[in-house]
Amino acid sequence: MKYHNRKTTVDGIIFDSKAEAERYTELKRLETIGVIKGLELQKSYRLCKGRWENGKPFSISYRADFVYNLDGDIIVEDVKGFRTKEYQLKKKLMRAVYGIEITEVKA
């Protein structure tokens, strides 16, 4: 169990934490009433593509918890209880590579 999170299932989808599942439920409600559009889960962004290492391609990617459209703006959202150094680096790379500021939702 990573960072004391409990996997939680909603709509047949397994979420890494109860907080993430609750946020999904809220976003689905907002999508249903038309506040947001195009809700995506676990969308991956390639941040760096490198050379081959140990016979495998090396790359760094970030997987967003949620991505959606709010009034024409694309929102990339991550439910966070703990900000690891790896996450902090990927957040900076998202800004540098894509010009996207990740919206953090507290767990």
Secondary structure, 3 states (H helix, E strand, C coil): CHHHCCCEEECCEEECCHHHHHHHHHHHHHHHCCCCEEEEEEEEEEEEEEEEECCEEEEEEEEEEEEEEECCEEEEEEEECCCCHHHHHHHHHHHHHHCCCCEEEEC
